[in-house]
Amino acid sequence: MKKCCILLINVMPAAVYGQTAAMLQKWRMDVEVKRIMGWGVFIAVIGLLAGSFILMQGKKSQKDPEKTSIRIGIFLYRGDDTFISTIRLALEEQAKQYEQETGIKVVLNIEDAKENQNTQNSQVERMISLGYDALCVNAVDRSMAAGIIEAARAADVPVVFFNREPVEEDMHLWEQVYYVGADAKESAVLQGKIVVDAYKKDPLSIDINGDGKVNYVLLEGESSHQDSLIRTEWSVQTIKDGKVPLEKLTGGIANWERSQASALTQQWLEEFPGEIELIISNNDDMALGAADAIERMGITEKINIVGIDGTPQGVQGLEKGKLLGTVQSDRTEYAHAIFTIAASLACGENPGESLDFVDEKYYWSSQKELLRE
Amino acid sequence: MNPKNKLFIGGFCIVLIFLYLLSSTNLILHDKKTEILPISVIVEETSDEDYEKLRKGMDRAAEEFHVDLNFITLYQSHDQEQQLQLISREMSDGARAVILSPAKPEEAGIGLEEMVLNSPLVILGHILPASQVMAGVSIDYQEAGRLLGKAARENPKELPVYLLTEGLDYGYAREIYDGIRHELAADAKAYNTILCTINSPEDCRSLIENTVYPQKQESVLIALDKNSLEMAAKVMEDSTVYQENIRALYGIGDTTRLLNFLDKGIIRGLVAHNRFDEGYLSIEKAVAVITGGYSEREELIMESYYITREELRNPIYEKMLYPID
């Protein structure tokens, strides 16, 4: 185009030349203006992109320096689980105590998933979208925690799992993930110790018929729950190590539930009449279910029952003589740990300053034996 | 590269940038922003455990009406002063409406008249005359009391009727009391009603014990609130002697624990309400008030139902008492 114009100018008469030169000058200027404008637009677009990127990054890293309120979502796998409901009440108490001590308003929203992981996922998503500061999750399916962690990470909302421990791989997906629980092995060893101590004190209190062996049945929690397997293994092992001559009659899974345990125990009592001397239960609710079955069937012979958790109902069972013993996990400490981690993270603080973690992510609540007086 | 190609590539790049901006940012097309309405609910207890059905209804409505729900319990049960402080706090913290279940309705009414509220107030469960109240989902507790009184009339008039309460000033106790008295005094020969204030499980135990020792006297119990009812049911559960001596226990409430007592036959009859609907409607009304749906005070009265053990499995009551999510 430019070459054509120059050629045209060379062959033009002088009168036309001046006019054409002026046109050419104007055209050159137009081209120059357009070029500048083009660059301008290009720079503006780049600037716009960079600006929006910086803005987005800024938004992500922005932290409220002085929080006057925190919002914490609590997600329960099943609200009517006795142990979980005691933790729920303790969490409410913790939140109120924190509010009174610090003056920071605490919005605690408690959701019950009713044993449905999809329900829990949508509850978590809803709280994230409402801008909650921290999530405390009692996962329905502990092997499905990755989805919750990913959603929380995308929104930069820290997660504290409790009672149902996610698999180790998931726990390491993000540094803002913590777990609070009771050490299952410790609970089981303490439960076993209750039986061993009673046997050492008076063998006939455990070996009731005095035949030199202690016939027992075993009530187990959910097969997918990490504590269930560990409690079963270490409880029996501890009793055996304590030289109690154990002999297993049968066992079954009652999914932590009193009613299921009651039905199973009734079945076993009918199957092994007068033979069962000891019932080892993975938790108090199932232990009380076994006691219900014994009471319902009108059995007057002594059968020892041991549980774990030390729920108010379990402790009441001890007082009434239904249980031989239980292992109580300190629910105040348990809830305090969950709440402290969540509140610290919500305020942008390091929970490690006030709590001692194992492997930087795990907090184990303390436990103690409770015996029938 | 010829100019046409340059032009084409340039244009293509611009289209790409435009598409990027269109799809990844909010610069060109703005997302339709849904307004989230923060609404606070203040109840009279220290835990939300007994509000399961109410919360289910509220949660359902919250999802439908884009509400950010803040369910607040008290440091101490029935603390009316704290409730009033919480109303102020929530409103100044940006709650677009507050739903209140008053701990002591009379005190609440007086307190509210002295307050300047920035947001609308919706009352749950009671009919409050306060001018600050924009809407309410109420229960006619006198009617509930009449239903309980009517049920108690199936017992002989010679039996004393003990009316158990944590205090007539708390919650709806006074209205229920009036309803029961009205019903039991309806005949020429009225029932002998005795009002007993129960502050602890021990109070309840000693009251029931007194009907057995030193002198055995068959009696009828009516609890005016759910806490008294639960205490009485627990005491009776522990002893077959008490279960035989207390001819019937009636009360109001619909918590899972109370329904279990009804199912076991420890409680003879319960007055219950559709708590799911109550929760749902309270949020619906709060949203309507916020969005200017009502020009004047809007009040709705929920129906009361008397339910016995036999009727517990009736599909209508089952749906009401055990709502599915």
Interface residues (C-beta under 8 A of the other chain):
Chain A: M1 V45 L48 L49 S52 S69 G79 D80 S85 R88 L89 E92 K96 Q100 K105 V107 N109 I110 D112 K114 T119 R126 L130
Chain B: P3 I17 Y20 L21 T25 L27 I36 T46 S47 D48 E49 E52 E63 D68 L69 N70 F71 T73 Y75 R89 D93 T256 D325
